[in-house]
């Protein structure tokens, strides 16, 4: 029990590399922070729950918007417009016109719906079959369903529609895709609102985590003071709290992801049924790998940011007395 | 090792804890500071540990003028000094071993080296067998010895202690002082604040008496 060591050897012995020491230190600190969370399971779970729900909200709305976009995207192709021809045109004249228009570069295809076809379809779909049979002659004109080529812009489409409307054979051009544009405008508003809402919710998460870390720091004030007294830097005493923020973010983000995925799972059947009604092949867009990582990444970033700013503010204040 | 030149410390509110104090402690010395409470013992140690800064004068520790140690550099400065406190300031949320290892962890010593040095330090205070216990389960004397082990685990050249035997009975106090004596024998400089004059006289060390923040008396048994 004699003191045999040379007291002059103050410099710490470093046999392993500084990096591996740094790494093991961080690993043990991160596990320590996780352990502290586990020792207060109820409190930690509440915070993770709050973060999860707060993040799941904008993420879920984002998925809804994305789905709406993909559905309306298929409507984008539906820029078809109908051209009703003058009543006195014969079938062969109409066919000739259809061929002529169909040759234009800005038109992908032209379908002729003759007045007989139109009447037959109307009879079948309207249910007025018997009443329509009473008519002595067909009141419907021949019509062309024009599908513009994909290269058209909104402006060239209007020009094209005008041009065809001015043909002597044309009676009326009917465009029925305005509501698609309105829908797009609404989606834009929703997306803007979503961005604002997401920013506010992110701020809420920062405040929640920051406040929790602040309480944690107050509870461990004595430990921080003692550690500083024996030579710990601000960075050293801050580190465990950064890890706490990291874990809150990671666990909260994962929980949010779980919530969104479960919500989408619940929605899958109703959407499939709805799609069946529209004979469409609508599939629910789920969260891709990138988006999943983005949610968790955002949560981790918010956790680190919150703990960093809070710890930095309080560590400077807590000095040994 | 320690040199104070005309040091004054005035606390906000006006009272002067130290006024124009000059003293020096040589390398390898073991020196006691005595005086009533309020005489300035703790303030002196606080200035050396850079918990406070002097209002006037200079404090030079191991050739470093503490005035020039920037706020950011204080942690590195403190790591060169071992500190023992009256209330030992152990952390009760971790075992003895982790308490003693803390200065090494802060200094960035690898786990294996740290374990070796913690055991060596605990051995020097005869507490190797209690490394896994919580400090709260130890007696007052044992707790203070753990505090000493933590102070010496980084092998500092200078050790300062503020009333290290303040809460101990005479037998335990003597034991603690003997431990300090052994460190002194291997070259550690010690500056110990204490009011236990009877005990100090038994050890035969230089004694600096403070009174009202001023040097009152200096007793050197070797002169």
HADDOCK unambig.tbl for C-alpha pairs under 7 A between the chains (distance, minus, plus):
assign (segid A and resid 1 and name CA) (segid B and resid 123 and name CA) 6.30 0.50 0.50
assign (segid A and resid 1 and name CA) (segid B and resid 124 and name CA) 5.55 0.50 0.50
assign (segid A and resid 2 and name CA) (segid B and resid 124 and name CA) 6.95 0.50 0.50
assign (segid A and resid 3 and name CA) (segid B and resid 124 and name CA) 6.59 0.50 0.50
assign (segid A and resid 3 and name CA) (segid B and resid 182 and name CA) 6.64 0.50 0.50
assign (segid A and resid 3 and name CA) (segid B and resid 183 and name CA) 6.97 0.50 0.50
assign (segid A and resid 6 and name CA) (segid B and resid 186 and name CA) 6.69 0.50 0.50
assign (segid A and resid 7 and name CA) (segid B and resid 155 and name CA) 5.73 0.50 0.50
assign (segid A and resid 7 and name CA) (segid B and resid 157 and name CA) 6.56 0.50 0.50
assign (segid A and resid 7 and name CA) (segid B and resid 186 and name CA) 6.08 0.50 0.50
assign (segid A and resid 7 and name CA) (segid B and resid 187 and name CA) 6.05 0.50 0.50
assign (segid A and resid 7 and name CA) (segid B and resid 188 and name CA) 6.23 0.50 0.50
assign (segid A and resid 8 and name CA) (segid B and resid 157 and name CA) 6.33 0.50 0.50
assign (segid A and resid 9 and name CA) (segid B and resid 155 and name CA) 6.66 0.50 0.50
assign (segid A and resid 10 and name CA) (segid B and resid 154 and name CA) 6.43 0.50 0.50
assign (segid A and resid 10 and name CA) (segid B and resid 155 and name CA) 5.14 0.50 0.50
assign (segid A and resid 10 and name CA) (segid B and resid 156 and name CA) 5.67 0.50 0.50
assign (segid A and resid 12 and name CA) (segid B and resid 109 and name CA) 6.36 0.50 0.50
assign (segid A and resid 13 and name CA) (segid B and resid 109 and name CA) 6.84 0.50 0.50
assign (segid A and resid 14 and name CA) (segid B and resid 109 and name CA) 6.27 0.50 0.50
assign (segid A and resid 14 and name CA) (segid B and resid 110 and name CA) 6.74 0.50 0.50
assign (segid A and resid 16 and name CA) (segid B and resid 110 and name CA) 6.55 0.50 0.50
assign (segid A and resid 21 and name CA) (segid B and resid 108 and name CA) 6.96 0.50 0.50
assign (segid A and resid 21 and name CA) (segid B and resid 110 and name CA) 5.46 0.50 0.50
assign (segid A and resid 223 and name CA) (segid B and resid 91 and name CA) 6.43 0.50 0.50
assign (segid A and resid 226 and name CA) (segid B and resid 89 and name CA) 6.51 0.50 0.50
assign (segid A and resid 230 and name CA) (segid B and resid 78 and name CA) 6.24 0.50 0.50
assign (segid A and resid 230 and name CA) (segid B and resid 79 and name CA) 6.29 0.50 0.50
assign (segid A and resid 230 and name CA) (segid B and resid 103 and name CA) 6.45 0.50 0.50
assign (segid A and resid 231 and name CA) (segid B and resid 75 and name CA) 4.16 0.50 0.50
assign (segid A and resid 231 and name CA) (segid B and resid 76 and name CA) 6.16 0.50 0.50
assign (segid A and resid 231 and name CA) (segid B and resid 78 and name CA) 4.85 0.50 0.50
assign (segid A and resid 231 and name CA) (segid B and resid 79 and name CA) 4.79 0.50 0.50
assign (segid A and resid 232 and name CA) (segid B and resid 75 and name CA) 5.46 0.50 0.50
assign (segid A and resid 232 and name CA) (segid B and resid 106 and name CA) 5.75 0.50 0.50
assign (segid A and resid 233 and name CA) (segid B and resid 75 and name CA) 5.27 0.50 0.50
assign (segid A and resid 320 and name CA) (segid B and resid 51 and name CA) 6.61 0.50 0.50
assign (segid A and resid 321 and name CA) (segid B and resid 51 and name CA) 6.83 0.50 0.50
